[in-house]
Amino acid sequence: MLTSLHFFFLFMAFSQFVLGIWGNGFLGLIHCIHWIKRSKISLPDFIIMILAFSRIFLQCAVIFDATNLVLYPDLYYEITLRQIRETVWMLSNYLNNWLSTCLNVFYCLKIAIFSHPAFLWLKWRISQVIACILLACGLFFFFNTMLLIRKFNIYSGYLKMRLITNYTENVRRKERELYVFHLLSLLWTVIPFIISLFSCVLVILSLRRHTRMMQHHVTAPRDVSTKAHVRATVIMCSFLLLFIFHFVFFFIERAITFLQDAKLIMIIELAIPVYPSVHTFILILQNKNLKQAFLRLLWLKKGCMKGGVRGSFNH
């Protein structure tokens, strides 16, 4: 029997789903059109396009979880479906976190201004740096997949042990072992966060230094480089804040493996999609061409789209 709480939860979940699909669909489609019309696509635009499609995948996984939780609660806790759900969550989170990290590193190397030889060496090799990050992502994904398979085996053994024995020391040992694997799987998420945090700090330091220099040479309060610094800072800082918010609820979701509290799961299901949806709209609003195209789509601005969308750093 569905209650008013269930209807409210489904309404909020589907509202987030529509907004997420709308924003990410627009972002991915507009870059696809640009790619087809120009027969080429820049590195940041390609990353954003793949990021948008991966977030659509995440939104679909969330809405499937939400409807399953309300309409088929008994099936929701079934072990096979739980393993499929955790695998989908891991894949979608990996793509989101690492692609966002690649974007943050690109912004940092493209916009930040430092004279240190190591930074200049990286700046001249942006494509190779991004390729190395993606390679590291693949390696971490392989190790995390092995960890996930091992965790599934432990969880299956834990359930069998609880069926045939009482709550003994062996069962408690299995629970502790399972929690350890939960924490290890979360540690891989910290790595892209640290890389993004370091990139954001470098951009902020570069903005501070650049602003001081421009005060002595230019009378205009803000030049093109300053605006690029500010846009990159807004995008990267918003990513870090949303990532922390997302990570906290994702950690809670990992920690309540042995609980079956439907209300707490509903809160988590509503909180986790905030990060991929809000960050997408920030990417749109911080790009002049994407913002204009999006406003035209909303009929808030007259005229139709002309000439496609330029690259991420065009102004």
Secondary structure, DSSP 8 states (H G I E B T S, - for coil): ---HHHHHHHHHHHHHHHHHHHHHHHHHHHHHHHHHHHS---HHHHHHHHHHHHHHHHHHHHHHHHHHHHH-HHHHT-HHHHHHHHHHHHHHHHHHHHHHHHHHHHHHHHH-----HHHHHHHTTHHHHHHHHHHHHHHHHHHHHHHHHHHHHHHHHHHHHHHHS-S-HHHHHHHHHHHHHHHHHHHHHHHHHHHHHHHHHHHHHHHHHHHHHHHHH-SSS--HHHHHHHHHHHHHHHHHHHHHHHHHHHHHHHHTTT---HHHHHHHHHHTTHHHHHHHHHHHHTSHHHHHHHHHHTTSSSS---S----TT--
